[in-house]
C-alpha cells in the first residue's frame, strides 16, 4: 500500500492537460468561460433591445413611431441572424 504522501505527490504532479484530452467528462475551462461570456453578452443585448423597444413604444404613443420601427427591425434581424444560428 502506498503512503499518503507519495499518493498526494502523484496527484499533484499529474499533467491535467493530457488527461483532459482523454477524458470525455473533463470540463475545459476556456470553453466554459466563453459560454459564460456569451451568455452575459446575450443578456446585455436582450436588455438593450428591450430598453429600445420600451422607448419606441413611449415615443410611438407621442406620435413618432420611428424608434419602435428601428427596435422591431433590430429584433427581427437578431432573431433571424443569430437566434436561429444554433439550429
SETIFI-909237 format. One record per residue (C-alpha): x, y, z. Coordinates in steps of 0.1 Angstrom, whole numbers, padded with zeros to 4 digits, always signed. Example, Ala and Ser with C-alpha at 12.3 -4.5 7.8 and 13.67 -1.06 7.14 Angstrom:
<nodes>
+0123-0045+0078/+0137-0011+0071/
</nodes>
This chain:
<nodes>
+0000+0000+0000/+0013+0035-0009/+0017+0061+0017/-0004+0092+0017/+0025+0115+0008/+0035+0095-0023/-0001+0093-0034/-0006+0131-0029/+0026+0137-0048/+0013+0116-0077/-0019+0136-0078/-0001+0170-0076/+0024+0161-0103/-0002+0148-0128/-0005+0167-0161/-0041+0178-0163/-0040+0189-0199/-0031+0154-0212/-0059+0139-0191/-0085+0165-0203/-0079+0154-0239/-0085+0118-0230/-0115+0122-0206/-0149+0129-0221/-0162+0141-0187/-0134+0167-0181/-0147+0203-0184/-0123+0225-0202/-0123+0259-0186/-0117+0281-0217/-0149+0267-0233/-0168+0272-0201/-0156+0308-0198/-0165+0315-0234/-0200+0301-0229/-0204+0323-0198/-0192+0354-0216/-0216+0346-0245/-0245+0343-0220/-0236+0376-0204/-0233+0394-0237/-0266+0379-0250/-0283+0390-0218/-0270+0426-0222/-0282+0426-0258/-0317+0415-0248/-0318+0442-0221/-0306+0468-0247/-0332+0458-0272/-0359+0458-0245/-0350+0493-0235/-0350+0504-0272/-0385+0488-0276/-0399+0505-0245/-0385+0538-0256/-0400+0532-0290/-0434+0524-0276/-0433+0556-0255/-0423+0577-0285/-0450+0560-0307/-0476+0569-0281/-0465+0606-0285/-0468+0603-0323/-0433+0593-0335/-0431+0556-0344/-0395+0556-0359/-0377+0543-0328/-0403+0515-0325/-0398+0505-0361/-0360+0505-0356/-0364+0483-0325/-0386+0460-0345/-0360+0458-0373/-0332+0451-0348/-0353+0424-0331/-0361+0407-0364/-0325+0409-0376/-0312+0395-0343/-0336+0366-0342/-0332+0356-0379/-0294+0360-0380/-0283+0349-0345/-0313+0333-0328/-0317+0306-0354/-0279+0300-0360/-0276+0272-0335/-0303+0251-0351/
</nodes>
